[in-house]
């Protein structure tokens, strides 16, 4: 009986003993340290995921711009816009009726802040450019070239009329329509040297290819093509696309590779 009584007494003592609640200082420090390690591991992955999401949103914007251009072409017997230096006749104004929200889809999420002039890798051009603001560039070789009045096209200075695509017509699937860029349009050539500054900040030193060769999406830009598909194109590969009807591809070395 004594054994039973003793056991009952020990059991009641254990049940009545106050339980320790919470963590000791050492345990708390261990938990904080482990949380810090987990955060340090996850932050780069989260940053990469956010950049990828912004890149995909940019591609979606470009596809919608391309769709608006296609609708414009369909209503104009396949004829592309003329180059007109006018607030009412620039390509943004011409395709605006075919876009429900041009002010939104015209901005890359990586370059949405205005520059009030020429854009850069991280800023948009405008909003004081033809009363518009945007992050994207039209391939100037798609403008309609009026052979009877070539001076109507300011871009005529960038190459012969044979270099311009004649729409409607048969073109290769690697013809860009819109891309990331620092200005409203560009006439890239295979002979263009890579820009010295991939941030696109020195407008006076930017070649035609330099208008689109910018480090906006981790040494790449987004491009949508005349057949409607879009790609994230590494900067060096921009010299391999069919920008014009007479474009000759070239191999280039980018500034970041030289250092």
Secondary structure, 3 states (H helix, E strand, C coil): CHHHHHHHHHHHHHHHCCCCCCCCHHHHHHHHHHHHHHHHHHHHHHHHHHHHHHHHHHHHHHHHHHHHHHHHHHHCCCCCCECCCCCCCCHHHHHHCCCCCHHHHCCCCCCCEECCCCCCCCEEEEEEECCEEECEEEEHHHCECCHHHHHHCHHHHHCCHHHCCCCCCCCCCCCEEEEECCCCEECCCCCCCCCCCCCCCCHHHCCCHHHCCCCCCCCEEEEEECCCCEEEEEHHHHHHCCCCCCCCCCCCCCHHHHC
